[in-house]
Amino acid sequence: MSGVDDLVAFVRARLNEREALLLHTRASDISCPIPISTLLAEVEAKRHILDDYDTLVSAIRRVDDVEGNRLLYVRREARESDIRWLAQPYAGQDGWREEWRA
């Protein structure tokens, strides 16, 4: 597993934890002006970003065209930057690596 693969796994685990917390929390248990449905939608949106990254990495492995690969690599680097930013709220939690700091 590469460093980015580990980062993706770390973010996925944090999103799973957040979703579990939201699903098992009554709205009266937390004082938050944001509806739980909105917070769950945010978790799902972040998962789609991670899924898009996985799709992109798979495409890079399948493309033989050098120019096509170059464009995919640029997109991958941009998406990896996005994933680093998604990870920042979890800095310092178990499993966090300082190399992931944006």
C-alpha distances in whole Angstrom, upper triangle without the diagonal:
4,7,8,6,6,10,10,10,12,15,15,16,18,20,20,22,24,25,26,28,30,30,32,34,37,38,41,39,37,39,37,39,36,36,34,33,32,30,28,28,27,24,24,24,21,19,20,19,15,16,18,15,13,16,16,13,14,18,16,15,19,21,23,25,24,26,24,21,22,23,20,18,21,20,16,17,20,17,15,18,19,16,17,20,19,18,21,23,20,20,21,20,18,15,16,15,17,15,15,19,20
4,5,5,6,9,10,11,12,14,15,16,18,20,21,23,24,26,27,29,30,31,33,35,38,39,41,39,37,39,37,38,36,36,34,33,32,30,28,28,26,24,24,24,20,19,20,18,15,16,17,14,13,16,15,12,14,17,15,15,18,20,22,24,23,24,23,19,20,21,18,15,18,18,14,14,17,15,12,15,17,14,14,18,18,16,19,21,19,19,20,20,18,15,15,13,15,13,12,16,17
4,5,5,6,9,10,10,12,14,15,17,18,20,21,23,24,26,27,29,30,32,33,36,37,39,37,35,36,34,36,33,34,32,32,31,28,27,27,25,22,23,22,19,18,20,17,14,17,17,14,14,17,16,14,17,19,17,17,21,22,24,26,24,25,24,21,21,21,19,16,18,17,14,13,15,14,11,13,15,12,11,15,15,13,15,18,16,15,17,17,16,12,12,10,12,9,9,12,14
4,5,5,6,8,10,10,12,14,15,16,18,20,21,22,24,26,27,28,30,31,35,35,38,35,33,35,32,34,31,32,30,29,28,25,24,24,22,19,20,19,16,15,16,14,11,13,14,10,11,14,13,11,14,16,15,16,19,20,23,24,23,23,22,18,19,19,16,14,15,14,11,10,12,10,7,10,11,9,9,13,13,11,14,17,15,15,17,17,17,13,12,11,13,10,9,12,13
4,5,5,6,9,10,10,12,14,15,16,18,20,21,22,24,26,27,29,30,34,34,37,35,33,35,33,34,31,31,29,29,27,25,24,23,21,19,19,19,16,14,15,14,10,12,13,10,9,13,13,10,13,16,15,15,18,20,22,24,24,24,22,19,20,20,17,15,17,16,12,13,15,12,10,13,14,10,12,15,14,13,16,18,16,17,18,18,17,13,13,13,15,13,12,15,16
4,5,5,6,9,10,10,12,14,15,17,18,20,21,23,24,26,27,29,32,33,35,33,31,33,31,33,30,31,28,28,27,24,23,24,21,19,19,20,16,15,17,15,12,14,16,13,12,16,16,14,16,19,19,19,22,24,26,28,27,28,26,23,24,24,20,19,20,19,15,15,17,15,12,14,15,11,11,15,14,11,14,16,14,14,15,14,13,9,10,10,13,11,10,14,15
4,5,5,6,9,10,11,12,14,15,17,18,20,21,23,24,26,27,30,31,33,31,29,30,28,30,27,28,26,26,25,22,21,21,19,16,17,17,13,13,15,13,10,13,15,12,12,16,16,14,17,20,19,20,23,24,27,28,27,27,26,23,23,22,20,18,19,17,14,14,15,12,9,11,11,8,8,11,10,8,11,13,11,11,13,13,12,9,8,9,11,10,7,11,12
4,5,5,6,9,10,10,12,14,15,16,18,20,21,22,24,26,29,29,32,30,28,30,28,29,26,26,24,24,22,20,19,19,16,14,14,14,11,10,12,10,7,10,11,9,9,13,13,12,14,17,17,18,21,22,25,27,26,26,24,21,22,21,18,17,18,16,13,14,14,11,9,11,11,7,9,11,10,9,12,14,12,14,16,15,15,12,11,12,15,13,11,14,14
4,6,5,6,9,10,10,12,14,15,16,18,20,21,22,24,28,28,31,29,28,30,28,29,27,27,24,24,23,20,19,19,18,14,15,16,13,11,14,13,9,11,14,12,11,15,16,15,16,19,20,20,22,25,27,29,29,29,27,24,25,25,21,20,22,20,16,17,18,15,13,15,14,11,12,14,12,10,14,15,13,14,16,14,13,10,11,12,15,15,12,16,17
4,5,5,6,9,10,11,13,14,15,17,19,20,21,23,26,27,29,27,25,27,25,27,25,25,23,23,22,19,18,19,17,14,15,16,13,12,15,14,11,14,16,14,14,18,19,17,20,22,22,23,26,28,30,32,31,32,29,27,27,27,23,22,23,21,18,18,18,16,13,15,14,10,11,13,10,8,11,12,9,11,12,10,9,7,8,10,13,13,10,13,15
4,5,5,6,9,10,11,12,14,15,16,18,20,21,24,25,27,25,23,25,23,24,22,22,20,20,19,16,15,16,13,10,12,13,9,9,12,11,9,12,14,13,13,17,17,17,19,22,22,23,26,27,30,31,31,31,28,26,26,25,22,21,22,19,17,17,17,14,12,13,11,8,9,10,7,6,9,10,8,10,13,11,12,10,10,12,14,14,11,13,14
4,5,5,6,9,10,10,12,14,15,16,18,20,23,24,27,25,23,25,23,25,22,22,19,19,18,15,14,15,13,9,10,12,9,7,11,11,8,10,13,12,12,15,17,17,18,21,22,22,25,27,30,31,31,31,28,26,27,26,23,22,23,20,18,19,18,15,14,16,14,10,12,13,10,9,13,13,11,14,16,14,13,12,13,15,18,18,14,17,18
4,5,5,6,9,10,11,12,14,15,17,18,22,23,25,23,22,24,23,25,22,22,19,19,19,16,15,16,15,11,13,15,12,10,14,14,12,14,17,16,15,19,20,20,21,24,25,25,28,30,33,34,34,35,32,30,30,29,26,25,26,24,21,22,22,18,17,18,17,13,14,15,12,11,14,13,11,13,14,11,11,10,11,14,17,18,15,17,19
4,5,5,6,9,10,11,12,14,15,16,20,20,23,20,19,21,19,22,19,19,17,18,17,14,13,15,13,10,12,14,11,11,14,14,12,15,18,17,17,21,22,22,23,26,27,27,30,32,35,36,36,36,33,31,31,30,27,26,27,24,22,22,21,18,17,18,16,13,13,13,10,9,11,10,8,11,12,9,10,10,11,14,16,17,14,16,17
4,5,5,6,9,10,10,12,14,15,18,19,22,20,18,20,18,20,17,17,14,14,14,11,9,11,9,6,8,10,8,8,11,12,11,13,16,16,16,19,21,21,22,25,26,27,29,31,34,35,35,35,32,30,31,29,26,26,26,23,21,22,21,17,17,18,15,12,14,14,10,10,13,11,10,14,15,13,14,14,14,17,19,20,17,18,19
4,5,5,6,9,10,10,12,14,17,19,21,19,19,21,20,22,19,18,15,15,15,12,10,13,12,8,10,13,11,9,13,14,13,14,17,18,17,20,22,22,23,26,27,28,30,32,35,37,37,37,34,32,33,31,28,28,29,26,23,24,24,20,20,21,18,15,17,17,14,13,16,14,13,16,17,14,14,14,16,19,21,22,19,21,22
4,5,5,6,9,10,11,12,16,17,19,17,16,19,18,20,18,18,14,16,16,13,11,14,13,10,13,15,13,13,16,17,16,18,21,21,20,23,25,25,26,29,30,31,33,35,38,40,40,40,37,35,36,34,31,31,31,28,26,27,26,22,22,22,20,17,18,18,15,13,16,13,11,15,15,12,12,13,15,18,21,22,19,20,22
4,5,5,6,9,10,11,14,14,17,15,13,16,14,17,14,14,11,12,13,9,8,11,10,8,11,13,12,12,15,16,16,18,20,21,21,24,25,26,27,30,31,32,34,36,39,40,40,40,37,35,36,34,31,31,31,28,26,26,25,22,21,22,19,17,18,17,13,13,15,12,11,15,16,13,14,16,16,19,22,23,20,20,21
4,5,5,6,9,10,13,14,17,15,14,17,15,17,14,13,10,10,11,8,6,10,10,7,9,12,11,11,14,16,15,17,20,20,21,23,25,26,27,29,31,31,33,35,39,40,40,40,37,35,36,34,31,31,31,28,26,27,26,23,23,23,20,18,20,19,15,15,18,15,14,18,20,17,18,18,19,22,25,26,22,23,24
4,5,5,6,8,12,14,16,14,14,17,17,19,17,15,12,13,14,12,10,13,13,11,12,16,15,14,18,19,18,19,23,23,23,25,28,28,29,31,33,33,35,37,41,42,43,43,39,38,39,37,34,34,34,31,29,30,29,26,25,26,23,21,22,22,18,18,20,17,16,20,20,17,17,18,20,23,26,27,24,25,26
4,6,5,6,10,11,13,11,11,14,14,16,15,14,10,13,14,11,10,14,14,12,14,17,16,16,20,21,20,22,25,25,25,28,30,30,31,34,35,36,38,40,43,45,45,44,42,40,40,39,36,36,36,33,31,31,30,27,26,27,24,22,23,22,18,18,19,16,15,19,19,16,17,19,20,23,26,27,24,25,26
4,5,5,8,9,12,10,10,12,12,14,12,10,7,9,10,8,7,11,11,10,12,15,15,15,18,20,20,21,24,25,26,28,30,30,32,34,35,36,38,40,43,44,45,44,41,40,40,38,35,36,35,32,31,31,30,27,27,27,24,22,23,22,18,19,20,17,17,20,21,19,20,21,22,26,27,29,26,26,27
4,6,8,10,13,12,12,15,15,17,14,12,8,9,12,10,8,12,13,12,13,16,17,16,19,21,21,22,25,26,26,28,30,31,32,34,36,37,38,40,44,45,46,45,42,41,41,39,36,37,37,34,32,33,32,28,28,29,26,24,26,24,21,21,23,20,20,23,24,21,22,23,24,28,30,31,28,29,30
4,7,10,12,10,11,15,15,18,16,14,11,13,15,13,12,16,17,15,16,20,20,19,22,24,24,25,28,29,29,31,33,34,34,37,39,39,41,43,47,48,48,48,45,43,44,42,39,40,40,37,35,36,34,31,31,31,29,26,28,27,23,23,24,21,20,24,24,21,22,24,25,29,31,33,30,30,31
4,6,8,6,8,11,12,15,14,12,9,12,14,12,12,16,16,15,17,20,20,21,24,25,25,26,29,30,31,33,35,36,37,39,40,41,43,45,48,50,50,49,46,45,45,43,41,41,40,37,36,36,35,32,32,32,29,27,28,26,23,23,24,21,20,24,24,21,22,25,25,29,31,33,30,30,31
4,5,5,7,10,11,14,13,11,9,12,14,13,13,17,18,18,19,22,23,23,26,28,28,29,32,33,33,35,37,38,39,41,43,44,46,47,51,52,52,52,49,47,48,46,43,43,43,40,39,39,37,34,34,34,31,30,31,29,26,26,27,23,23,27,27,25,26,28,29,33,34,36,33,33,34
4,5,6,8,8,10,10,8,7,10,12,12,13,16,17,17,19,21,22,23,25,27,28,29,31,33,33,35,37,38,40,41,43,44,46,47,51,52,52,51,48,47,47,45,42,43,42,39,38,38,36,33,34,33,30,29,30,28,25,26,26,22,23,26,27,25,27,29,29,33,34,36,33,32,33
4,6,7,9,11,12,11,11,14,16,15,16,19,20,20,23,25,25,26,29,30,31,32,35,36,37,39,41,42,43,45,47,48,49,51,55,55,55,54,52,50,51,48,46,46,45,42,41,41,39,37,37,36,33,32,33,30,28,28,28,24,25,28,29,26,28,31,31,35,36,38,35,34,35
4,7,9,12,13,12,11,15,16,15,16,19,20,19,22,24,24,25,28,29,30,31,34,35,36,38,39,40,42,44,45,46,48,50,53,54,54,53,51,49,49,47,45,45,44,41,40,40,38,35,35,35,32,30,31,29,26,26,26,22,22,25,26,23,25,28,28,32,33,35,33,32,33
4,6,9,10,10,10,14,14,13,15,18,17,18,20,22,22,24,26,27,28,30,32,33,34,36,37,38,40,42,43,45,46,48,51,52,52,51,48,47,47,45,42,42,41,39,37,37,35,33,33,32,29,28,28,26,23,23,23,19,20,23,23,21,24,26,26,30,31,33,30,29,30
4,7,9,10,11,14,14,13,16,18,18,19,22,23,23,25,27,28,29,31,33,34,35,37,39,40,42,43,44,46,48,49,53,53,53,52,49,48,47,45,43,43,42,39,38,38,35,33,33,32,29,28,29,26,24,24,23,20,21,24,24,23,26,28,28,31,31,34,31,29,30
4,5,7,9,12,11,10,13,15,15,16,19,20,20,22,24,25,26,28,30,31,33,34,36,37,39,40,41,43,45,46,50,50,50,48,46,45,44,42,40,40,38,36,35,35,32,30,30,29,26,25,26,23,21,22,21,17,19,22,23,22,25,27,26,29,30,32,29,27,27
4,6,9,12,10,11,14,15,15,17,19,20,20,23,25,25,27,29,30,31,33,35,36,37,39,40,42,44,45,46,50,50,50,48,45,45,44,41,40,40,38,35,35,35,32,30,31,30,26,26,27,24,22,23,22,19,21,24,26,25,28,30,29,32,32,34,30,29,28
4,6,8,7,7,10,11,11,13,16,16,17,19,21,22,23,25,26,28,30,31,32,34,36,37,38,40,42,43,46,46,46,45,42,41,41,38,36,37,35,32,32,32,29,27,28,27,23,23,24,21,19,21,21,18,20,23,25,24,26,28,27,30,30,32,28,27,26
4,5,5,7,9,10,11,13,15,16,17,19,20,22,23,25,26,28,29,31,32,34,35,37,38,40,41,42,46,46,47,45,42,42,42,39,37,38,36,33,33,33,31,28,29,28,25,25,26,23,21,22,23,20,21,25,27,25,27,29,28,31,32,33,30,29,29
4,5,5,6,9,10,11,12,14,15,17,19,20,21,23,24,26,27,29,30,32,33,35,37,38,39,41,44,45,45,44,41,40,41,38,36,36,35,32,31,32,30,27,28,27,24,23,25,22,19,21,21,18,20,23,25,23,25,26,26,29,30,32,28,28,28
4,5,5,6,9,10,10,12,14,15,17,19,20,21,23,25,26,27,29,31,31,33,35,36,37,39,42,43,43,42,39,38,39,36,34,35,34,31,30,31,29,26,27,27,23,23,25,23,19,21,23,20,21,25,27,25,27,28,27,30,32,33,29,29,29
4,5,5,6,9,10,10,12,14,15,17,19,20,21,23,25,26,27,29,30,31,33,35,36,37,41,41,42,40,37,37,37,34,32,33,31,28,28,29,26,23,25,24,21,20,22,20,17,19,20,18,19,23,25,24,26,27,26,29,30,31,27,26,26
4,5,5,6,9,10,11,13,14,16,17,19,20,22,23,25,26,28,29,31,32,34,35,37,40,41,41,39,37,36,36,33,31,31,30,27,27,27,25,22,23,22,19,18,20,18,14,16,17,15,16,20,22,20,22,23,22,25,27,28,24,24,23
4,5,5,6,9,10,11,13,15,16,17,19,20,21,23,25,26,27,29,31,32,33,35,38,39,40,39,35,35,35,33,30,31,30,27,26,27,25,22,23,23,19,18,20,19,15,17,19,16,17,21,23,21,22,23,23,26,27,28,24,25,25
4,5,5,6,9,10,11,13,14,15,16,19,20,21,23,25,26,27,29,31,32,33,36,37,37,36,33,32,33,30,28,29,28,24,24,25,23,20,21,22,18,17,20,18,15,17,19,17,18,22,25,23,24,25,24,27,28,28,25,25,24
4,5,5,6,9,10,11,13,14,15,17,19,20,21,23,25,26,27,29,31,32,35,36,36,35,32,31,31,28,26,27,26,22,22,23,20,17,19,18,15,14,16,14,11,14,15,14,15,19,21,20,22,22,21,24,25,25,21,21,20
4,6,5,6,9,10,11,12,14,16,17,19,20,22,23,25,26,28,29,31,34,35,35,34,31,30,31,28,26,26,26,22,21,22,20,17,18,18,15,13,16,14,11,12,15,13,14,17,20,18,19,19,19,21,23,23,20,20,20
4,5,5,6,9,10,10,12,14,15,16,18,20,21,22,24,26,27,29,32,33,34,33,29,29,29,27,24,25,25,21,20,22,20,17,18,19,15,14,17,16,13,15,17,16,17,20,23,21,22,22,21,24,25,25,22,23,22
4,5,5,7,9,10,11,13,15,15,17,19,20,21,23,25,26,27,31,31,31,30,27,26,27,24,22,23,22,18,18,19,17,14,16,16,13,12,15,14,11,14,16,16,17,20,23,22,23,22,22,24,25,24,21,21,20
4,5,5,7,9,10,11,13,14,15,17,19,20,21,23,25,26,30,30,30,29,26,25,25,23,20,21,20,17,16,17,15,12,13,13,10,9,12,11,8,10,13,13,14,17,20,18,20,19,18,20,21,21,17,18,17
4,5,5,6,9,10,11,12,14,15,17,18,20,21,23,24,28,29,29,29,26,24,25,23,20,21,21,17,16,18,16,13,14,15,12,10,14,14,10,12,15,15,15,18,21,19,20,19,18,20,22,22,18,20,19
4,5,5,6,9,10,10,12,14,15,16,18,20,21,22,26,27,27,26,23,22,23,21,18,19,19,15,15,17,15,12,14,15,12,11,15,15,12,14,17,18,18,21,24,23,23,22,21,23,24,23,20,21,20
4,5,5,6,9,10,11,13,14,15,17,19,20,21,25,25,25,24,21,20,21,18,15,16,16,12,12,13,12,8,10,11,8,8,12,11,9,12,15,16,17,19,22,21,22,21,19,20,22,20,17,18,17
4,5,5,6,9,10,11,13,14,16,17,19,20,24,25,25,24,21,20,21,19,16,16,16,13,11,13,12,9,9,12,9,7,11,12,10,11,15,16,16,18,21,19,20,18,17,18,20,19,15,17,17
4,5,5,6,9,10,11,12,14,16,17,19,22,23,24,24,20,19,21,19,15,16,17,14,12,15,14,11,12,15,12,11,15,16,13,15,18,19,19,21,24,23,23,21,21,22,24,22,19,21,20
4,5,5,6,9,10,10,12,14,15,16,20,21,21,20,17,16,17,15,12,14,14,11,10,13,12,8,11,13,11,11,14,15,14,16,19,21,21,23,26,25,25,23,22,23,24,22,19,21,20
4,5,5,6,9,10,11,13,14,15,19,20,20,19,16,15,16,14,11,11,12,9,7,10,10,6,8,11,10,9,12,14,13,14,17,19,19,21,24,23,23,21,20,20,21,19,16,19,18
4,5,5,6,9,10,11,13,15,18,19,20,20,17,15,17,16,12,13,15,12,9,13,13,10,11,14,13,11,15,17,15,16,20,21,21,22,25,24,23,21,21,21,23,20,18,21,20
4,6,5,6,9,10,11,12,16,17,18,18,15,14,16,14,11,13,14,11,10,14,14,11,13,16,15,14,17,19,18,19,23,24,24,26,28,27,27,24,24,24,26,24,21,24,23
4,5,5,6,9,10,11,14,15,15,15,12,10,12,11,7,9,11,8,7,10,11,9,11,14,13,13,16,18,17,19,22,24,24,25,28,28,28,25,24,24,25,22,20,22,21
4,5,5,6,9,10,13,15,15,16,13,10,12,12,8,9,11,10,7,10,12,10,11,14,14,13,16,19,18,19,22,24,24,25,27,27,26,23,23,22,24,21,19,22,21
4,5,5,7,9,12,14,15,16,13,11,14,14,10,11,14,13,11,14,16,14,14,18,18,17,19,22,21,22,25,27,27,28,30,29,29,25,25,25,27,24,22,25,25
4,5,5,6,10,11,13,13,10,9,12,11,8,10,13,11,10,14,15,14,15,18,18,18,21,23,22,24,27,29,29,30,33,32,32,28,28,27,29,26,24,27,26
4,5,5,8,10,10,11,8,6,9,9,6,7,11,10,9,12,14,13,14,17,18,18,20,22,22,23,26,29,29,29,32,31,31,28,27,26,27,24,23,25,24
4,6,8,11,12,14,11,9,12,13,10,11,14,14,12,15,17,16,16,20,21,20,22,25,24,25,28,31,30,30,33,32,31,28,28,27,28,25,24,27,26
4,6,9,11,13,10,9,13,13,11,13,16,15,14,17,19,18,19,22,23,22,25,27,27,28,31,33,33,34,36,35,35,31,31,30,32,29,27,30,29
4,6,8,10,7,6,10,11,9,11,14,14,14,17,18,18,19,22,23,23,25,28,28,29,32,34,34,35,37,37,36,33,33,31,33,29,28,31,29
4,6,9,8,7,11,12,11,13,16,16,16,19,21,21,22,25,26,26,28,30,31,32,34,37,37,37,40,39,39,35,35,33,34,31,30,33,31
4,6,5,6,9,10,10,12,14,15,16,18,20,21,22,24,25,26,28,30,31,32,35,38,38,38,41,41,40,37,36,35,35,32,31,33,31
4,5,5,6,9,10,10,13,14,15,16,19,20,21,23,24,25,27,29,30,31,33,36,36,36,39,39,39,36,35,33,33,30,29,31,29
4,5,5,7,9,10,11,13,14,16,17,19,20,22,23,25,26,28,29,31,33,36,36,36,39,40,40,37,35,33,33,30,29,31,29
4,5,5,6,9,10,11,12,14,16,17,18,20,21,22,25,26,27,29,31,34,34,35,38,38,38,35,33,32,32,29,28,30,28
4,5,5,6,9,10,10,12,14,15,16,18,20,20,22,24,25,26,29,32,32,32,35,35,35,32,31,29,29,26,25,27,25
4,5,5,6,9,10,11,13,14,15,17,19,20,21,23,25,26,28,31,31,31,34,35,35,32,30,28,28,25,24,26,24
4,5,5,6,9,10,11,12,14,16,17,19,20,22,23,25,27,29,30,30,34,34,35,32,30,29,29,25,24,25,23
4,5,5,6,9,10,10,12,14,15,16,18,20,21,22,25,27,28,28,31,32,32,29,27,26,27,23,22,24,22
4,5,5,6,9,10,10,12,14,15,16,19,20,21,23,26,26,26,29,30,30,27,25,24,24,20,19,21,19
4,5,5,6,9,10,11,13,14,16,17,19,20,22,25,26,26,29,30,30,28,25,24,24,20,19,20,18
4,5,5,6,9,10,11,12,14,16,17,19,20,23,24,25,28,28,29,26,25,23,24,21,18,20,18
4,5,5,6,9,10,10,12,14,15,16,19,22,22,22,25,26,26,23,22,20,21,18,16,18,16
4,5,5,6,9,10,11,13,14,15,17,20,21,21,24,24,25,22,20,19,19,15,14,15,13
4,5,5,6,9,10,11,13,15,16,19,20,20,24,24,26,23,21,20,19,17,14,15,13
4,5,5,6,9,10,10,12,15,17,18,19,22,22,23,21,19,19,19,16,14,15,13
4,5,5,6,9,10,11,13,16,16,16,19,20,21,18,16,15,15,13,10,12,11
4,5,5,6,9,10,11,14,15,15,19,20,21,19,16,15,15,12,10,10,8
4,5,5,6,9,10,13,14,15,19,19,21,19,16,16,16,15,11,12,9
4,5,5,6,9,11,12,13,16,16,18,15,13,14,14,13,9,11,10
4,5,5,7,10,10,10,14,14,16,14,11,11,11,10,6,7,6
4,5,5,8,10,10,14,15,17,16,13,13,13,12,9,8,6
4,6,7,8,10,14,14,16,15,13,14,14,14,10,10,10
4,6,6,7,10,10,12,11,9,10,11,11,8,8,9
4,5,5,9,10,13,13,9,11,10,11,8,7,7
4,6,9,9,13,13,11,13,13,14,11,10,11
4,6,6,9,9,7,10,11,13,10,10,12
4,6,9,9,6,8,8,10,8,7,10
4,7,8,6,8,8,12,11,10,13
4,6,6,9,11,14,12,12,15
4,6,9,12,14,13,14,18
4,7,10,12,11,13,16
4,7,9,8,9,13
4,5,6,8,11
4,5,5,9
4,6,8
4,6
4
